[in-house]
Amino acid sequence: MPLKRRYLMAFAAAIAWLLGSVPAMAEPPPMQDFRAFIASLWPDAKAAGVSRKTFDAAFAGVKPDYTIPDLDLPGRPKVDNTGQAEFTKTAADYLSKPYLEKLAVQGRQFLADHKAALERIEGLTGVDRYTLVAIWGRETAYGSYHPPNDAIQMLATLAFVGKRKDRFHDELIAALVMLQQGVPRLDMKSSWAGAVGLTQAMPTEYLKFAIDGDGDGKIDIWRSVADALAFTARQLEAKGWVRGARWGYEVIAPTHADCSLEGPPDARPIGDWVKMGFKKAGGRPFTKAELSSDAYLMMPAGAYGPAFLAAQNFRVIRLYNTSDLYALFVGNLGDRICGGGDFATPWKSFSQPKTRTVAGIQSRLQQLGFPMDKIDGKIGSNTRKQIGLYEKSNGLPIDCWPSERVLAHAESQAARR
């Protein structure tokens, strides 16, 4: 056999073996199933006040988009965080100093340009102008980013085959109500998760909190800065915003403390944290009011970065977007716009683990009796805390960070049971 042909046959055999070793993606649901699902929505839409004309026009030509994250499809990994920067970047990368500095400069100019509206909204809701501007900057870079997706298509896909069908069913019905109320279909451009408007909020939030912020007699969160800011402020106010309080504080932890203390379940008065040896970064003492307020320890990179005491307003920002990194980004950007600077403690060198590694650790720790409420591959405060407690109970170095080292150890322990 000629040498060239032999190489080609060997190459073809290798490719065939590789393809055979990778599970093929199953065919997505047939289009008729999607159409049947859309038809099943009509009673709920009608009950919400949506006309048949609006309903039919909304779904005309709409097809599911199976490329977006968070779908429960045959052949797709059950843990899938593709496309979500909060879960695919390290804290150091997500909280990029150059990007934060850039947004802070733009934010100070934005603050000056919209001073009157921001002061009025702050007076009415108690939500400080710096946080509002920071949210605007994080969501759409002060309006320069325009989401490319059709909100109805995104929400219909997520309600049809998403992992959180009930939630997105409600969001889809709310989006139809928005159309019924006169929101132009061309304005219904969204993120992959269906968030709309200049500050990117879900349709159910729009129906609850959108108001006329500029007094022109209409609500337009797509073009009116005042309307968008007032809408965001009302959401934060309703979620429990504390007027005049900070989101939280960067702290320096004492040497005898570690990241296994992290998380909302260990919230306590800041005065108690001070008694344990925690100090505000920068050296200034906490005020009397601050000492009496509750906060929990939050270390988004485990032992590889800064530590924070997350207060009530951090929790509120996190309710706006369920991510520690998002809330920290907004809090720090607001501080920078107000004149603050970078974090006092530098980020150490560390890598972002693969989603399957995080999910594997969560699964094994749950099996070993550690309270792990979700197996989702996301590095939240409880995952970091439980890793720290596992490391502590097994005499391992405590860094509270998901790694192949921790996974291998936990798998060996689980195998002995």
DRENPA-613363 format. One record per residue: x, y, z of N, C-alpha, C, O in turn; residue in one letter. Coordinates in steps of 0.2 Angstrom, whole numbers, plus 5000, padded with zeros to 4 digits. Example, Ala and Ser with C-alpha at 12.3 -4.5 7.8 and 13.67 -1.06 7.14 Angstrom:
506649725039506249785039506649845039507149835042A
506449895035506849955036506450005039506750065040S
This chain:
500449945000500050005000500450065000500950075004M
500350114996500750174995500750215002500250205006P
501350245004501350275011500850325012500550335017L
500750375006500250425007499550395008499250425013K
499350345005498750315006498650285013498150295016R
499150255015499150225022499050285027498650275032R
499450345026499350395031498650425031498350435036Y
498350425025497650455024497150405027496650425031L
497250345027496850295030496850295037496350295041M
497450305040497550315047497250375050496950375055A
497350425046497050495048496250485048495950505053F
495950455043495250445043494950405049494450415052A
495350345050495150305056495250345062494750335067A
495750385063495750425069495150475070494850475076A
494950505065494450555065493750515066493350535070I
493750455063493150415065493050395072492550395075A
493650375075493650355082493450415086493050405091W
493750475085493550535089492850555088492550565093L
492550555082491850565082491450515085490950535088L
491650455085491250405088491350405096490850385099G
491850435099491950445106491550505109491450515115S
491350555104490950605107490250595105490050585100V
489750605111489050595110488750645105488850705105P
488450615100488150665095487550705098487150675102A
487450765096486950805099486250775096486250775090M
485850765100485150745098484850795094484950855094A
484350775089483950825085483550865090483250835095E
483550935089483050975093482350955092482150925087P
481950975097481250965096480950985089481151035087P
480550945086480250965079479851035080479551055085P
479851065074479451135074478751135076478551175079M
478451075075477751075077477651075084477151095087Q
478151045088478051045095478151115098477751135102D
478551155095478651225097477951265095477751305099F
477651255089477051285087476551265092476051305094R
476451205094475951175099476051215106475651225109A
476751225108476851255114476651325114476351355118F
476751365108476551435107475751435108475451475111I
475451385104474651385105474451375112473951405114A
474851335116474551325123474651385127474351385133S
474951435125475051495129474451545128474351595133L
474051535123473551585122473051595128472951655130W
472851545132472351555137472751605143472351645145P
473351595144473651635149473751705146473651755150D
473951715140474051775137473351815137473351875139A
472851785135472151815135471951835142471651885143K
472051795147471951805154472251875156472051905161A
472851885153473351935155473152005152473352055153A
472651995147472352055143472652065136472552115133G
472952015134473252015127472751995122472451945123V
472652035117472252025111472451965107473051955107S
472051935103472251885099472651915093473151885091R
472451975091472852005086473652015088474052005084K
473652045094474352055097474751985098475351985096T
474351935100474651875101474951845095475551825094F
474551845089474751815083475251855080475751825077D
475251915080475751965077476451945081476951955078A
476451935087477051935091477451865089478051865089A
477051815088477351755086477451735079477751685077F
477251785074477251775067478051765065478451805066A
478151705062478851695060479351675065479951665063G
479151675071479651665077479851585077479351545077V
480451575077480751505078481151505084481451555086K
481251445087481651445093482351445091482651425086P
482751475096483551485095483851435100483951445106D
484151385097484451335101485151345103485451295105Y
485351405101486151415102486251455108486751455111T
485651475112485751515118485851475124485751415124I
486151495129486351455135485651445139485151465137P
485751405144485251385149484651345146484051345149D
484851305141484251265138484351185141484951165142L
483851155141483851085143483651045137483051025135D
484151025133484150995127484450925127484950925130L
484250875124484550815123485250815120485350855115P
485750795123486450795121486850855123487450865122G
486450905126486850965128487050955136486650925140R
487550975138487750965145487250995150486951045148P
487150955155486650985160486851045163486451085165K
487551055164487851115167488051155161488551135158V
487851215160487951255154487951325156487451355156D
488551355157488551425158488851465152489151525153N
488851445146489151475141488851545140488251555140T
489351595139489151655137488951705143488851765142G
489051685149488851725155489551745158489851695161Q
489751805157490451825159490451815167491051805169A
489951825171489951815178490151745180490451735185E
490151695175490351625177490851595173491151545174F
491151635168491651615163492251645164492751625162T
492251705168492851745169493051735176492651725181K
493751745177493951755184493751815187493551865183T
493751825194493551885197493951945194493751995193A
494651925194495151975192494952005185495052065183A
494751955180494651975173493952015173493952065169D
493451985176492852025176492852095179492552135176Y
493252095184493352165188493952195185494352225189L
494052205178494552225175494752305177494252345176S
495252315180495452385182495452435176495052485177K
495752415170495652465165494952485162494752535161P
494552425162493852435160493452475166493052525164Y
493552465172493252495177493452575177492952615178L
494052585176494252655176493952695170493752745170E
493952655164493652685158492852705160492652765158K
492552655162491852665164491752725169491252755169L
492152725174492152775179492252845176491852895178A
492652855171492752925168492152935164491852995165V
491852895161491252905157490652915162490252955160Q
490652885167490152885172490152955175489552985177G
490652985177490753055180490453105175490153155177R
490553095168490353145163489553135163489153175162Q
489353065163488653055163488253085169487753105168F
488553075174488253105181488153185180487653205182L
488653215177488653285176488053305171487753355172A
488053265166487553275160486853265163486353305160D
486753225168486053205170485953225177485553185181H
486353275180486353285187485653295190485453275195K
485253335186484553355189484153295190483753285195A
484053255184483653195185483853145190483453115194A
484553135191484853095196484653115203484553075207L
484753175204484653205210483853195212483753185218E
483453205207482753205209482553125210482153115215R
482853085206482653015207482952985214482652945218I
483553015216483852995222483453015228483352985233E
483153075227482753105233482053065233481853055239G
481853045228481153005228481252935231480852915234L
481752905229481852825230482352815235482352755238T
482852855237483352845241483952805238484452795242G
483952785232484452755229484952805226484752845222V
485552795228486052845227486252845219486252795216D
486352905217486552915210487152875207487152855201R
487652865211488252835209488052755207488352735202Y
487652725211487452655210487052655203487152605199T
486552705202486152705196486552715190486452675185L
487052755190487552765185487952705184488052685178V
488152675189488552615188488152555185488452525181A
487552545187487152495184487052515176487152465172I
486952575175486952595168487552575164487552545158W
488152595167488752575164488852505163489152485158G
488752465168488852395168488452355162488652315159R
487752385162487352345158487452365150487452315146E
487452425149487552445141488052495140488052525135T
488552495144489052545143488752615142488952655137A
488352635146487952705145487552715139487552765136Y
487252655137486852655131487152645124486852645119G
487852635124488252625118488152545116488252535110S
487952505120487852435118487052425117486652445121Y
486952395111486252385109486152305108486352275104H
485752275113485652205112485352185106484952215103P
485652125103485452115096484852065095484552055090P
484652035101484151975100483452005100483252055103N
482951965098482251975098481951945105482051885106D
481751985109481551965116480951915115481051865119A
480551915111480051865110480351795108480151745111I
480751795104481151735102481551705108481451645109Q
481851745111482251725117481851695122481951645125M
481351735124480851715130480451655128480351605132L
480251645121479851585119480351525119480151475121A
480951535117481451475117481551455124481451395126T
481651495129481751485136481151455139481251405144L
480551475138479951455141479851385138479451345141A
480051365132479951305128480451245131480151195133F
481051265131481551215132482051235137482651205137V
481951285141482451315146482451275152481951235153G
482951285156482951245162482551275168482451245173K
482351345166481851375171481251395167481051455167R
480851345165480251355160479751405164479451445160K
479551385170479051425173479251505174478851545173D
479851515175480051585176479951615169479751675169R
480251585164480251615157479551615154479351655150F
479151575156478451575154478151645156477751675153H
478251655163477951725166478251785162477951835161D
478951775161479251835157478951845150478851895148E
478851785147478551785140477851825140477651865136L
477451805145476751825145476851905147476451945144I
477251925151477351995152477552035146477352095145A
478052005142478252035136477652045131477652095128A
477251995131476652005127476152065129475852105125L
476152065136475752125139476052195137475752245136V
476752195137477052255135476852275128476752335126M
476852225123476652235116475952265116475752305112L
475552235120474852255120474752325123474352365121Q
475152345127475152415130475452465125475452525127Q
475752445120475952485115476752495114476952535110G
477052455117477852455116477952425109477752375107V
478352465105478452445098478852375098479352365102P
478652335093479052275093479852285092480252245094R
479952335088480652345086481052365093481652365093L
480752395098481052405104481152345108481552345113D
480852285107480952225111481552195109481552135107M
482152225109482752195108483052175115483052215119K
483352125115483552095122484252065122484552045117S
484452045128484951995129484751925128484151925126S
485151875128484951805127484351785132483951745131W
484351825138483851805143483251845143482851835147A
483151895138482551925137482551995141482052025141G
483152015143483152085147483152145142483452135137A
482752195143482652245138482752315141482852325147V
482852365137482952435139483652455141484052415140G
483752515142484352545143484752515149485352515149L
484352495154484652465160484552395160484652365166T
484252365155484252285155483852255160484152235165Q
483152255160482752225165482252185162482052185156A
481952135166481552085163480852115163480652165166M
480452085158479752115157479352115163478952165164P
479352065167478952065173479152125178478652155181T
479752145178479952205182479752265178479552315182E
479752275172479452325168478752345170478552395172Y
478352285170477652295172477452315179477052355180L
477952305183477852325190478152395192477852425196K
478652415189479052465191479152525186479452575188F
479052515180479252565175478752625176478152615177A
479052685176478652745177478952805172479452795169I
478552855172478752915168479252955172478952995176D
479852955170480352985175480453055172480753095176G
480353075166480453145164479853185163479953245161D
479253155165478653205165478353215158478053265157G
478553175153478253195146477653155144477353155139D
477353115149476753085149476753015146476252985145G
477352985145477452915142478052885145478452915148K
478052815145478652785148479052755142478752715138I
479652775142480152745137480852735140481252775141D
480952665142481552645145482052635140482652615141I
481952645133482352635128482752695126483352695123W
482452755126482752815124482752875129483152915129R
482352865134482352915140482752895145482652845149S
483252935146483752925152483352925159483452885163V
482952975160482652985166482152925167482052905173A
481752905162481352845163481752785165481552745169D
482252775161482652715163482952715170482952665173A
483252775172483552775178482952775184483052735189L
482452805183481852795188481652725189481452705194A
481552695183481352625183481852585187481652545191F
482452585186482952555190482952565197482952525201T
482852635199482852655206482252625209482352605215A
481752625206481152595209481152515210480952495215R
481552485206481652415207482052405213481952355217Q
482652435214483052435219482752455226482852415231L
482352505226481952525232481452475234481452455240E
481152435229480652385231481052325234480752285237A
481652315232481952255234482352265241482652215243K
482252325244482452335251483052385251483452375256G
483152425247483752475247483752515253483152535255W
484252525256484352565263484652635261485152635259V
484252685262484452755260485052775264485052765270R
485552795260486152825264486652775266487152795269G
486552715264486952665266487452645261487252645255A
488052615262488452585257488252515255487852485258R
488552495249488452425247488852375251488552325252W
489352395253489852355257490552385258490652445256G
491052345260491652375262492152325260492152265262Y
492752345257493352305257493652295264493752355267E
493852235266494152235272494752195272494952155267V
495152195277495752155278495652105283495452125289I
495652045281495551985286496051975291496651975288A
495951955297496551935301496851865299496451835296P
497451855301497751795299497451735301497451675298T
497051735307496751675310496051665306495751605308H
495851705302495151695299495351665292495851675289A
494751635289494851615282494251615278493751635281D
494251595272493651605268493151555269492551565266C
493151515273492651465275492151505279491551475281S
492251565281491751605285491251645280490851675282L
491351635274491051675269490251655269490051595270E
489851695266489151685264488651715269488751725274G
488051725266487451755269487251715276487051755280P
487351655276487151625283487551645289487351635294P
488151665287488651695293488551765294489051795297D
488051795291487951875292487951885299487651855303A
488251945301488251965308488352045308488652065303R
488252075314488452145314489152155313489552125314P
489252215309489952225307490452235313491052215313I
490152255319490452265325490752195327491352195330G
490452135326490652075328491252055323491752025325D
491252075317491752065312492352095315492952075314W
492252155317492852195320493152165326493752165327V
492752135330492952105336493352045334493852025338K
493252015328493551955326494251975323494651935321M
494352045322495052065319494952095312495452115309G
494352095309494352125302494352195303494052235307F
494652225298494752305298494552325291494652295286K
494352385291494152415284494752435280495252465283K
494752415274495352425270495452505269494952545268A
496052525270496252595270496352625277496552685278G
496152585282496252605289495752645292495852655299G
495252675289494752715292494352675297494152615295R
494152695303493752655307492952655304492752695301P
492652605306491852605304491552655309491752665315F
491052685306490652725311490152685315490052625314T
489852715320489452685325488852655321488652595323K
488552685316487952665312488252595308487852555308A
488852605305489052545302489152485306489052435304E
489452495312489552445316488952405318488952345320L
488352435318487752405320487452365315486952335316S
487652385309487252355303487552285301488152275303S
487152245299487352175297487752165290487552205286D
488152125290488552105284488752035284488852005289A
488952015278489251945278489851945274489951995270Y
490351905275490951905272490851875265490551825263L
491151905260491151885253491851895250492151945250M
492051835247492751835244492651795238492751735237M
492551835232492451805226492951765223492851725218P
493551775225494151735222494351685228494951665227A
494051675233494251635238494851665241494851725243G
495351625243495951655246496451695241496951725243A
496251705235496651735229496451805228496651825222Y
496151835232495951905231495651945237495751925242G
495352005236495152045241494552015245494251965242P
494452035251493852015255493452075256493652135256A
492752065257492252115257491752095263491552035264F
491452145266490952135270490352165266490252225265L
489852115264489352135260488752155264488452115268A
488452215263487952245267487252235264487252205258A
486752265266486052255264486052275256485752245252Q
486352335255486252355248486652315243486452315237N
487152275245487452235241486952175239486952155233F
486552155244486052105243485552125238485352085234R
485352195238484852215234485152215227484752205222V
485752245226486052245219486052175216485952155210I
486252125221486252055219485552025217485451985213R
485052055220484352035218484152065211483752035207L
484452115209484352145202484752105197484452095192Y
485352075199485652025194486051975199486451995202N
485751915199486051865204486751845203486851785200T
487251885205487951865204488351915209488251975209S
488751875213489251915217489651965213489752015215D
489951935207490351985203489952045201490252095200L
489352035198488952085196488852145201489052195200Y
488652115207488552165212489152205215489152265216A
489752165215490352195216490652245211490852295213L
490552225205490652275199490352335200490552395200F
489652335201489252395202489452435208489552495207V
489552395213489752435219490452475219490452535221G
490952435216491552465215491552525210491852575211N
491152515204491152565199490752625202491052685201L
490252615206489952675209490452715214490452775214G
490852675217491352705222491852745217492052805219D
492052715212492552755207492252815205492552875204R
491652815203491252875200491252925205491252985204I
491152905211491152955217491752975219491853025223C
492352955216493052975218493452925221494052935223G
493152865222493552805225494052775220494052795214G
494452725222494952695218494852625218494352595218G
495452595216495552525215495452485222495452515227D
495452415221495452375227496152385231496652385228F
496152375238496752385241497152325241497752325240A
496852265241497152195241497152175233496652175230T
497752165231497852145224497552065223497552025227P
497352055216497251985214497851945214498351965211W
497851885216498351835215498251805209497751805206K
498751765207498751725201498351665202498451625206S
497751655198497351595199496951585192496951635189F
496751525191496351515185495651495186495451475192S
495251515181494551495181494451415180494651395175Q
494151385184494051305183493551295178493151335176P
493551235175493051215170492351205174492351185180K
491851225170491151215173491051145176490751135181T
491351095172491251025174491651005181491350965185R
492151045182492551035188492151065194492151025199T
491851125193491451145198490851105200490751095206V
490551085195489951045196490150975199489750945203A
490750945197490950885200491050895207490950855211G
491350945209491550965216490850975220490750945226I
490451005217489751015221489450955222489150935227Q
489450905217489050845217489450795223489050765227S
490050795223490450755228490350785235490250745239R
490350845236490350875242489550865245489550845251L
489150865240488450855242488350775245488050765250Q
488750735241488750665242489050655249488850605253Q
489550695251489950685257489550725263489850725269L
488950745262488650775267488650855268488450885273G
489050885264489050955264488450995261488250965255F
488151035264487551065261487651105255487851165255P
487451075249487551105243486851105239486651055237M
486551165239485851165237485851155229485251135226D
486351175225486351175218486951135215487451145218K
486851095210487351065206487351105199487051075195I
487651165199487551205193488151225190488151265185D
488751205193489351225190489551305191490051325188G
489251335195489351405196489651415203489551385207K
490151465203490551475209490251525213490451585213I
489751515217489451555221489751555228490151515230G
489451595233489751605240489651535243490151515247S
489151495242489051435246489551385243489851345247N
489651385237490151335234490851345237491151305239T
491051415237491651425240491751415247492251385250R
491151425251491151415258491251335260491651315264K
490851295256490851225257491551195255491751145258Q
491851225250492551195248492951215254493451175256I
492951275257493351295262493251245268493751225272G
492651235270492451185276492751115274492951085279L
492651095268492951025266493651025267493950975270Y
494051075265494751085265494951085273495451045274E
494551125277494751125284494651055287495051035291K
494151025286493950965289494450905287494550855290S
494750915281495250865279495950885279496350845276N
496150935283496750955283497150975277497750975277G
496751005272497051025266497151105267496851135271L
497551135262497651205262497051235261496651215256P
496851285264496151315263496151375259496451435260I
495951365253495851425248495151435245495051485242D
494651395247493951395245493851405238493351435235C
494351375234494251385227494251315223494551265225W
493751305219493651245215494251225211494451265207P
494551165211495151155208495151075207494751035210S
495551055202495650985201495850945207495650885208E
496250985211496550955217495950935222495950885225R
495550985223494950975227494450915225494250875228V
494350915218493950865215494250795216493850755218L
494850795215495150725215495150695222494950645224A
495250745227495250725234494550705236494450655240H
494050745234493350735236493050665233492750625235A
493350655226493150595223493450535227493050475227E
494050535229494350485233493950465239493850415241S
493750525243493350515249492650485248492450445251Q
492350505242491650475241491750405239491250365240A
492250385235492350315233492450265239492250205239A
492650295245492750255251492050235254492050195259R
491550275253490950265256490550205253489950195256R
